[in-house]
Each structure stands twice: as structure tokens, then as C-alpha cells.
Amino acid sequence: MSRINRSIDFMAKRKIAGYISAILVVLSLVSLAVNQLKLGLDFTGGTLVEVSFQQAPELNDLRKELEIAGFDDVTVQNFGSDRDVLVRLGQGFSPTVGDSVLSAIKQNASYNVELKRAEFVGAQVGEELRDQGGLGMLLALGLVMAYVAFRFQLKFSVAAVSALAHDVIIMLGLFSVLQLDFDLTVLAAVLAVIGYSLNDTIVVADRIRENFRRLRTGTPTDIVNVSLNQTLGRTLITSLTTLLVLLALFFFGGELIHNFAVALLVGVVVGTYSSIYVAANVLLALKVDRDDLIVPEKEGLEEDDRP
């Protein structure tokens, strides 16, 4: 008979964790309803101006020059090479906006600058991107629920989707509270976090299922605790190595992927937490037990007739 060993009693604090998660989710939803998301140009529309420099410019200085010249909501990033720069403006398009940007840059540039293109990204395109992105996220959650229900059991499916919804809502809530630009790169980060969090949750769920079938003693809470302790090392190593990469992107990746890195940093931390406390918490709330995971026994073969 297998013995139950517990190093960390995670589930002893599951009610406190549940309250914390509920408060964060409610606050996030309130912020999304009141402040909403600060949508980037990908969704709201705006003007794109591409300029080419004779030598690589300093992007921070370039951004300050444009802000001093009176351009609002300016985003400056390299495009293709360190000498090609894409300037995104929140204002509407006019035939002279490209020349105005070029003129503002040339005032302080000591080298040649060439205007390559100036175009407008319409709000209609932004609305389509927003709607398609939202549908893509809902479709991803639906497919996840169907897969986990088929692979494990319905209770595991509800737990996994609850953890994913928890992660996404808190991520969006943080962007709403801080009023960070939400663009296509951040939407890609949200979808990436769904995959990351799901992978971690599946590993934990697989060990819980295995231990329910293998261990003959202990309550469901004990089984969940054992499973979480057995997968803790893998979870921490995966999270820490991922965070190291994301911290490098956050500090050295530049403005283009800054919010992308922020979203992933928050998503990895919240996703790791939800794999331990949200998914397991929901499983216990749904009263998962051994009967849910018993493998159906095949009927024995009939004995051969004796002569």
C-alpha cells in the first residue's frame, strides 16, 4: 500500500487563494468595464510613416523630437533594419503628414533622411482585427475544453478552462489598470499564455489522475497535494527559465515588443499560480474522486469448454 507524503500543504491555503483570485478577477472585470483597454493603432487606426536614415538613429531621441514637434501618441521602431524606422501616429491621415514628420526629423538630423511611405490604417481594419482576435481567443478556450474533456474527464476540463479564463482576465485587467497599449503583439502574447498555462495545467492534471489510480490511501485533497509536490520542481524550473528569457526581452527588446514582454511576464507568473491553485481548487470544488477516474475493466474471456 502506497504511503502519502506531503512536503508542502498547498491545499491548506486553497480558500485564501480562492478569495485572492476572485478579488483579482472582479477588479479586472471592473477596470475593463470602466477604463476599458487602451487599444493600439492596430485596432483604432492611425498613420504610418516609414523613413530611411543614412545611419542608424537613436530611437528615444527621435521619439522626443517628434513629441516636441507636436505629434501625439508616437511610436517609433525599427522596421527591417536599424536604418529604417517606422513611425506610428495616433492622429488622422493628411497628404502632408509624411512631409511634416520628415521635416521635424531633419531639424536635428546631421545626415540624410528619406521618406519612403506614409499611409493610413483605417479603424474598420482595426475593428476586424479586434473581432477576429476575440473570436480566436474564444475558439482556443472552446477547443481546450473539448480536448481536456476527451483526454481526461469533464471536471478536469472545467478546471483547466477556469484557470485559463482566470489568467486571461487578470492579464487584460492589468493592461486596463495601467492603460498600456493593447495591440496585436499583446494579443499574440495572450494566446501564447493560454498555451503555456494549459501545458502546465495538463502536466499537473496528468499526475493527479495517475495518483488517484495508483495511491490507495488518502483523501482527494491529499492526492492533489502529493501531485502538486511531485510536479513542483518541473513547474518552477520551466517558469524560471522562461522568465529569464522574458526579462531579457523586457529590458533589451526595445519598444516594439515591450508590451509583449510585459504581457508574457504577467502571464507566466499568473499561469504558474493558477496551475497550482486555481485548477486544483476547482477540481476539489467539483468533488473529484477515484470513481471519476476508474479505468473500465474489460470483461474476462469465457473459459474454454472442457472435454
C-alpha positions as a LaTeX table, in Angstrom:
\begin{tabular}{lrrr}
\hline
Residue & $x$ (\AA) & $y$ (\AA) & $z$ (\AA) \\
\hline
Met1 & 0.00 & 0.00 & 0.00 \\
Ser2 & 1.41 & 3.39 & $-1.04$ \\
Arg3 & 2.16 & 5.97 & 1.58 \\
Ile4 & 1.02 & 9.59 & 1.32 \\
Asn5 & 3.92 & 12.05 & 1.66 \\
Arg6 & 3.41 & 15.79 & 1.57 \\
Ser7 & 6.23 & 18.33 & 1.57 \\
Ile8 & 4.10 & 21.46 & 1.10 \\
Asp9 & 0.44 & 21.54 & 2.04 \\
Phe10 & $-0.72$ & 23.70 & $-0.88$ \\
Met11 & $-4.38$ & 22.94 & $-0.41$ \\
Ala12 & $-4.37$ & 24.14 & 3.21 \\
Lys13 & $-4.38$ & 27.67 & 1.79 \\
Arg14 & $-6.74$ & 26.98 & $-1.10$ \\
Lys15 & $-9.61$ & 29.03 & 0.35 \\
Ile16 & $-7.36$ & 32.06 & 0.82 \\
Ala17 & $-6.02$ & 31.59 & $-2.72$ \\
Gly18 & $-9.57$ & 31.30 & $-3.99$ \\
Tyr19 & $-10.55$ & 34.61 & $-2.38$ \\
Ile20 & $-7.45$ & 36.32 & $-3.79$ \\
Ser21 & $-8.19$ & 35.01 & $-7.29$ \\
Ala22 & $-11.84$ & 36.06 & $-7.06$ \\
Ile23 & $-10.88$ & 39.57 & $-5.92$ \\
Leu24 & $-8.32$ & 39.97 & $-8.73$ \\
Val25 & $-10.79$ & 38.73 & $-11.34$ \\
Val26 & $-13.57$ & 41.05 & $-10.10$ \\
Leu27 & $-11.22$ & 44.06 & $-10.00$ \\
Ser28 & $-10.01$ & 43.23 & $-13.51$ \\
Leu29 & $-13.56$ & 43.00 & $-14.84$ \\
Val30 & $-14.50$ & 46.29 & $-13.17$ \\
Ser31 & $-11.46$ & 48.01 & $-14.69$ \\
Leu32 & $-12.26$ & 46.56 & $-18.11$ \\
Ala33 & $-15.83$ & 47.84 & $-17.81$ \\
Val34 & $-14.87$ & 51.31 & $-16.56$ \\
Asn35 & $-11.45$ & 52.07 & $-18.06$ \\
Gln36 & $-11.58$ & 49.58 & $-20.91$ \\
Leu37 & $-8.43$ & 48.71 & $-22.85$ \\
Lys38 & $-6.19$ & 51.33 & $-24.39$ \\
Leu39 & $-6.24$ & 49.92 & $-27.91$ \\
Gly40 & $-3.19$ & 50.49 & $-30.10$ \\
Leu41 & $-3.12$ & 51.67 & $-33.67$ \\
Asp42 & $-3.62$ & 48.11 & $-34.89$ \\
Phe43 & $-7.18$ & 48.35 & $-33.58$ \\
Thr44 & $-8.04$ & 52.06 & $-33.55$ \\
Gly45 & $-6.46$ & 53.19 & $-36.81$ \\
Gly46 & $-3.82$ & 55.86 & $-37.36$ \\
Thr47 & $-0.98$ & 56.95 & $-39.62$ \\
Leu48 & 2.16 & 55.01 & $-40.50$ \\
Val49 & 5.21 & 56.86 & $-41.77$ \\
Glu50 & 8.33 & 54.97 & $-42.88$ \\
Val51 & 11.62 & 56.85 & $-43.17$ \\
Ser52 & 15.11 & 55.69 & $-44.09$ \\
Phe53 & 18.27 & 57.10 & $-42.48$ \\
Gln54 & 21.79 & 57.22 & $-43.81$ \\
Gln55 & 22.99 & 55.82 & $-40.49$ \\
Ala56 & 21.18 & 54.20 & $-37.58$ \\
Pro57 & 19.37 & 56.80 & $-35.41$ \\
Glu58 & 18.74 & 56.76 & $-31.67$ \\
Leu59 & 15.05 & 55.86 & $-31.37$ \\
Asn60 & 14.47 & 57.51 & $-27.97$ \\
Asp61 & 15.88 & 60.82 & $-29.21$ \\
Leu62 & 13.81 & 60.54 & $-32.37$ \\
Arg63 & 10.63 & 59.98 & $-30.36$ \\
Lys64 & 11.32 & 63.03 & $-28.18$ \\
Glu65 & 11.91 & 65.19 & $-31.25$ \\
Leu66 & 8.56 & 64.19 & $-32.73$ \\
Glu67 & 6.75 & 64.81 & $-29.44$ \\
Ile68 & 8.32 & 68.27 & $-29.19$ \\
Ala69 & 7.16 & 68.92 & $-32.78$ \\
Gly70 & 3.57 & 68.33 & $-31.63$ \\
Phe71 & 2.91 & 64.72 & $-32.68$ \\
Asp72 & 0.86 & 62.80 & $-30.08$ \\
Asp73 & 0.75 & 59.06 & $-29.41$ \\
Val74 & 4.03 & 58.48 & $-31.24$ \\
Thr75 & 5.53 & 55.02 & $-31.51$ \\
Val76 & 8.97 & 54.73 & $-33.10$ \\
Gln77 & 10.52 & 51.39 & $-34.02$ \\
Asn78 & 12.98 & 49.85 & $-36.41$ \\
Phe79 & 11.47 & 48.28 & $-39.49$ \\
Gly80 & 13.57 & 45.73 & $-41.37$ \\
Ser81 & 16.97 & 47.22 & $-40.48$ \\
Asp82 & 18.41 & 49.60 & $-37.90$ \\
Arg83 & 18.41 & 52.39 & $-40.53$ \\
Asp84 & 14.75 & 52.01 & $-41.49$ \\
Val85 & 12.30 & 53.45 & $-38.96$ \\
Leu86 & 8.52 & 53.13 & $-38.76$ \\
Val87 & 6.70 & 55.98 & $-37.04$ \\
Arg88 & 3.14 & 55.33 & $-35.85$ \\
Leu89 & 0.91 & 58.30 & $-35.13$ \\
Gly90 & $-2.45$ & 58.26 & $-33.40$ \\
Gln91 & $-3.73$ & 61.22 & $-35.40$ \\
Gly92 & $-5.65$ & 61.08 & $-38.65$ \\
Phe93 & $-4.06$ & 60.99 & $-42.06$ \\
Ser94 & $-3.38$ & 64.04 & $-44.21$ \\
Pro95 & $-1.44$ & 64.35 & $-47.51$ \\
Thr96 & 1.27 & 66.38 & $-45.78$ \\
Val97 & 1.77 & 64.28 & $-42.63$ \\
Gly98 & 4.74 & 62.44 & $-44.13$ \\
Asp99 & 6.47 & 65.67 & $-45.07$ \\
Ser100 & 5.72 & 67.11 & $-41.61$ \\
Val101 & 7.33 & 64.12 & $-39.89$ \\
Leu102 & 10.32 & 64.28 & $-42.23$ \\
Ser103 & 10.72 & 68.00 & $-41.59$ \\
Ala104 & 10.64 & 67.50 & $-37.81$ \\
Ile105 & 13.31 & 64.81 & $-38.04$ \\
Lys106 & 15.57 & 66.83 & $-40.36$ \\
Gln107 & 15.69 & 69.76 & $-37.95$ \\
Asn108 & 18.05 & 67.86 & $-35.66$ \\
Ala109 & 19.47 & 65.25 & $-38.05$ \\
Ser110 & 23.02 & 65.73 & $-39.26$ \\
Tyr111 & 22.65 & 63.13 & $-42.02$ \\
Asn112 & 20.32 & 62.38 & $-44.91$ \\
Val113 & 16.77 & 61.18 & $-44.18$ \\
Glu114 & 14.41 & 59.88 & $-46.86$ \\
Leu115 & 10.62 & 59.49 & $-46.71$ \\
Lys116 & 9.67 & 56.06 & $-48.09$ \\
Arg117 & 5.93 & 55.94 & $-47.46$ \\
Ala118 & 3.06 & 57.45 & $-45.49$ \\
Glu119 & $-0.28$ & 55.66 & $-45.21$ \\
Phe120 & $-3.39$ & 55.42 & $-43.06$ \\
Val121 & $-4.58$ & 52.35 & $-41.16$ \\
Gly122 & $-8.37$ & 52.60 & $-41.03$ \\
Ala123 & $-10.45$ & 51.95 & $-37.94$ \\
Gln124 & $-12.53$ & 49.43 & $-39.91$ \\
Val125 & $-9.45$ & 47.23 & $-40.25$ \\
Gly126 & $-8.84$ & 47.64 & $-36.54$ \\
Glu127 & $-12.38$ & 46.54 & $-35.71$ \\
Glu128 & $-11.98$ & 43.43 & $-37.86$ \\
Leu129 & $-8.67$ & 42.60 & $-36.16$ \\
Arg130 & $-10.25$ & 43.08 & $-32.73$ \\
Asp131 & $-13.26$ & 40.91 & $-33.53$ \\
Gln132 & $-11.20$ & 38.17 & $-35.15$ \\
Gly133 & $-8.74$ & 38.20 & $-32.27$ \\
Gly134 & $-11.54$ & 37.90 & $-29.72$ \\
Leu135 & $-13.16$ & 35.06 & $-31.65$ \\
Gly136 & $-9.78$ & 33.35 & $-31.92$ \\
Met137 & $-9.35$ & 33.51 & $-28.16$ \\
Leu138 & $-12.84$ & 32.12 & $-27.51$ \\
Leu139 & $-12.26$ & 29.37 & $-30.07$ \\
Ala140 & $-8.98$ & 28.46 & $-28.38$ \\
Leu141 & $-10.72$ & 28.16 & $-24.99$ \\
Gly142 & $-13.50$ & 26.05 & $-26.52$ \\
Leu143 & $-11.05$ & 23.67 & $-28.19$ \\
Val144 & $-9.07$ & 23.40 & $-24.96$ \\
Met145 & $-12.23$ & 22.45 & $-23.05$ \\
Ala146 & $-13.14$ & 19.80 & $-25.63$ \\
Tyr147 & $-9.62$ & 18.34 & $-25.69$ \\
Val148 & $-9.25$ & 18.11 & $-21.90$ \\
Ala149 & $-12.72$ & 16.59 & $-21.55$ \\
Phe150 & $-11.78$ & 13.93 & $-24.10$ \\
Arg151 & $-8.26$ & 13.38 & $-22.77$ \\
Phe152 & $-9.13$ & 13.36 & $-19.07$ \\
Gln153 & $-12.62$ & 13.99 & $-17.73$ \\
Leu154 & $-15.24$ & 16.76 & $-17.71$ \\
Lys155 & $-14.26$ & 18.01 & $-14.25$ \\
Phe156 & $-10.65$ & 18.39 & $-15.41$ \\
Ser157 & $-11.92$ & 20.27 & $-18.46$ \\
Val158 & $-13.86$ & 22.77 & $-16.35$ \\
Ala159 & $-10.84$ & 23.22 & $-14.06$ \\
Ala160 & $-8.44$ & 23.83 & $-16.97$ \\
Val161 & $-10.69$ & 26.36 & $-18.71$ \\
Ser162 & $-11.35$ & 28.13 & $-15.39$ \\
Ala163 & $-7.58$ & 28.53 & $-14.90$ \\
Leu164 & $-7.13$ & 29.84 & $-18.45$ \\
Ala165 & $-10.01$ & 32.32 & $-18.13$ \\
His166 & $-8.55$ & 33.45 & $-14.79$ \\
Asp167 & $-5.17$ & 34.12 & $-16.42$ \\
Val168 & $-6.57$ & 35.98 & $-19.42$ \\
Ile169 & $-8.91$ & 38.19 & $-17.37$ \\
Ile170 & $-6.14$ & 39.22 & $-14.97$ \\
Met171 & $-3.76$ & 39.97 & $-17.84$ \\
Leu172 & $-6.33$ & 42.14 & $-19.59$ \\
Gly173 & $-7.24$ & 43.78 & $-16.29$ \\
Leu174 & $-3.61$ & 44.77 & $-15.66$ \\
Phe175 & $-3.38$ & 46.37 & $-19.11$ \\
Ser176 & $-6.63$ & 48.19 & $-18.39$ \\
Val177 & $-5.50$ & 49.47 & $-14.98$ \\
Leu178 & $-2.08$ & 50.62 & $-16.23$ \\
Gln179 & $-3.52$ & 51.85 & $-19.56$ \\
Leu180 & $-0.82$ & 50.09 & $-21.55$ \\
Asp181 & $-1.30$ & 49.90 & $-25.31$ \\
Phe182 & $-3.09$ & 46.73 & $-26.34$ \\
Asp183 & $-2.06$ & 45.85 & $-29.89$ \\
Leu184 & $-1.60$ & 42.73 & $-31.99$ \\
Thr185 & 1.66 & 41.79 & $-30.27$ \\
Val186 & $-0.11$ & 41.80 & $-26.89$ \\
Leu187 & $-2.96$ & 39.73 & $-28.34$ \\
Ala188 & $-0.35$ & 37.24 & $-29.55$ \\
Ala189 & 1.09 & 37.19 & $-26.01$ \\
Val190 & $-2.36$ & 36.42 & $-24.58$ \\
Leu191 & $-2.74$ & 33.46 & $-26.92$ \\
Ala192 & 0.80 & 32.32 & $-26.06$ \\
Val193 & $-0.03$ & 32.45 & $-22.34$ \\
Ile194 & $-3.10$ & 30.29 & $-22.97$ \\
Gly195 & $-0.82$ & 27.64 & $-24.48$ \\
Tyr196 & 1.79 & 27.98 & $-21.72$ \\
Ser197 & $-0.72$ & 27.81 & $-18.88$ \\
Leu198 & $-2.56$ & 24.91 & $-20.49$ \\
Asn199 & 0.65 & 22.91 & $-20.81$ \\
Asp200 & 1.43 & 23.42 & $-17.12$ \\
Thr201 & $-2.13$ & 22.55 & $-16.10$ \\
Ile202 & $-2.12$ & 19.38 & $-18.22$ \\
Val203 & 1.09 & 18.17 & $-16.54$ \\
Val204 & $-0.46$ & 18.65 & $-13.10$ \\
Ala205 & $-3.77$ & 17.06 & $-14.18$ \\
Asp206 & $-1.98$ & 14.03 & $-15.59$ \\
Arg207 & $-0.14$ & 13.46 & $-12.32$ \\
Ile208 & $-3.37$ & 13.89 & $-10.31$ \\
Arg209 & $-5.10$ & 11.29 & $-12.46$ \\
Glu210 & $-2.16$ & 8.91 & $-12.15$ \\
Asn211 & $-2.04$ & 9.25 & $-8.36$ \\
Phe212 & $-5.80$ & 8.75 & $-7.99$ \\
Arg213 & $-5.36$ & 5.41 & $-9.74$ \\
Arg214 & $-2.09$ & 4.43 & $-8.04$ \\
Leu215 & $-2.42$ & 5.53 & $-4.42$ \\
Arg216 & $-4.84$ & 3.55 & $-2.26$ \\
Thr217 & $-4.93$ & 5.83 & 0.76 \\
Gly218 & $-5.65$ & 9.49 & 1.33 \\
Thr219 & $-8.42$ & 11.92 & 0.59 \\
Pro220 & $-8.74$ & 13.79 & $-2.72$ \\
Thr221 & $-7.07$ & 16.78 & $-1.03$ \\
Asp222 & $-4.12$ & 14.56 & $-0.07$ \\
Ile223 & $-3.84$ & 13.19 & $-3.60$ \\
Val224 & $-3.85$ & 16.70 & $-5.10$ \\
Asn225 & $-1.18$ & 17.84 & $-2.64$ \\
Val226 & 1.05 & 14.89 & $-3.50$ \\
Ser227 & 0.63 & 15.57 & $-7.20$ \\
Leu228 & 1.44 & 19.27 & $-6.84$ \\
Asn229 & 4.59 & 18.48 & $-4.86$ \\
Gln230 & 5.70 & 15.92 & $-7.43$ \\
Thr231 & 5.36 & 18.40 & $-10.29$ \\
Leu232 & 6.61 & 21.45 & $-8.35$ \\
Gly233 & 10.24 & 21.08 & $-9.43$ \\
Arg234 & 9.32 & 20.84 & $-13.10$ \\
Thr235 & 6.92 & 23.80 & $-12.80$ \\
Leu236 & 9.48 & 26.06 & $-11.10$ \\
Ile237 & 12.32 & 25.20 & $-13.49$ \\
Thr238 & 10.12 & 25.80 & $-16.53$ \\
Ser239 & 8.80 & 29.08 & $-15.15$ \\
Leu240 & 12.19 & 30.42 & $-14.07$ \\
Thr241 & 13.92 & 29.64 & $-17.37$ \\
Thr242 & 11.03 & 31.23 & $-19.26$ \\
Leu243 & 11.16 & 34.31 & $-17.03$ \\
Leu244 & 14.88 & 34.74 & $-17.70$ \\
Val245 & 14.22 & 34.98 & $-21.43$ \\
Leu246 & 11.27 & 37.33 & $-20.93$ \\
Leu247 & 13.26 & 39.61 & $-18.64$ \\
Ala248 & 15.90 & 39.90 & $-21.37$ \\
Leu249 & 13.15 & 40.85 & $-23.84$ \\
Phe250 & 11.66 & 43.30 & $-21.35$ \\
Phe251 & 14.90 & 45.19 & $-20.71$ \\
Phe252 & 16.65 & 44.87 & $-24.06$ \\
Gly253 & 13.95 & 44.05 & $-26.62$ \\
Gly254 & 13.06 & 47.64 & $-27.44$ \\
Glu255 & 9.74 & 49.45 & $-27.63$ \\
Leu256 & 8.28 & 47.23 & $-30.34$ \\
Ile257 & 8.00 & 44.18 & $-28.07$ \\
His258 & 7.97 & 45.91 & $-24.67$ \\
Asn259 & 4.25 & 45.37 & $-24.00$ \\
Phe260 & 4.53 & 41.89 & $-25.49$ \\
Ala261 & 7.18 & 41.08 & $-22.88$ \\
Val262 & 5.07 & 42.65 & $-20.10$ \\
Ala263 & 2.07 & 40.53 & $-21.05$ \\
Leu264 & 4.12 & 37.34 & $-21.12$ \\
Leu265 & 5.84 & 38.12 & $-17.81$ \\
Val266 & 2.49 & 38.61 & $-16.10$ \\
Gly267 & 1.02 & 35.60 & $-17.91$ \\
Val268 & 3.79 & 33.22 & $-16.87$ \\
Val269 & 3.59 & 34.26 & $-13.21$ \\
Val270 & $-0.21$ & 34.14 & $-13.08$ \\
Gly271 & $-0.28$ & 30.94 & $-15.17$ \\
Thr272 & 2.09 & 29.17 & $-12.78$ \\
Tyr273 & $-0.02$ & 30.27 & $-9.82$ \\
Ser274 & $-3.27$ & 29.18 & $-11.50$ \\
Ser275 & $-1.90$ & 25.72 & $-12.33$ \\
Ile276 & $-1.26$ & 25.18 & $-8.63$ \\
Tyr277 & $-4.20$ & 26.91 & $-7.01$ \\
Val278 & $-6.97$ & 27.67 & $-9.49$ \\
Ala279 & $-7.17$ & 24.41 & $-11.47$ \\
Ala280 & $-6.63$ & 22.21 & $-8.41$ \\
Asn281 & $-9.03$ & 24.34 & $-6.38$ \\
Val282 & $-11.78$ & 23.94 & $-8.97$ \\
Leu283 & $-11.17$ & 20.18 & $-9.13$ \\
Leu284 & $-11.68$ & 19.85 & $-5.38$ \\
Ala285 & $-14.72$ & 22.14 & $-5.51$ \\
Leu286 & $-16.21$ & 19.79 & $-8.13$ \\
Lys287 & $-15.54$ & 16.89 & $-5.71$ \\
Val288 & $-13.26$ & 14.88 & $-7.96$ \\
Asp289 & $-12.62$ & 11.36 & $-6.63$ \\
Arg290 & $-11.38$ & 7.94 & $-7.68$ \\
Asp291 & $-14.73$ & 6.95 & $-9.16$ \\
Asp292 & $-14.29$ & 9.66 & $-11.81$ \\
Leu293 & $-11.00$ & 8.15 & $-12.97$ \\
Ile294 & $-11.51$ & 4.41 & $-12.72$ \\
Val295 & $-10.43$ & 2.63 & $-15.87$ \\
Pro296 & $-13.27$ & 0.39 & $-17.09$ \\
Glu297 & $-12.31$ & $-3.24$ & $-16.74$ \\
Lys298 & $-12.60$ & $-5.43$ & $-19.78$ \\
Glu299 & $-14.81$ & $-8.42$ & $-19.46$ \\
Gly300 & $-12.86$ & $-11.62$ & $-18.95$ \\
Leu301 & $-12.70$ & $-14.18$ & $-21.64$ \\
Glu302 & $-15.02$ & $-17.10$ & $-21.21$ \\
Glu303 & $-13.36$ & $-20.34$ & $-20.19$ \\
Asp304 & $-12.97$ & $-22.91$ & $-22.88$ \\
Asp305 & $-15.39$ & $-25.83$ & $-22.65$ \\
Arg306 & $-13.78$ & $-28.87$ & $-21.11$ \\
Pro307 & $-13.99$ & $-32.17$ & $-22.94$ \\
\hline
\end{tabular}
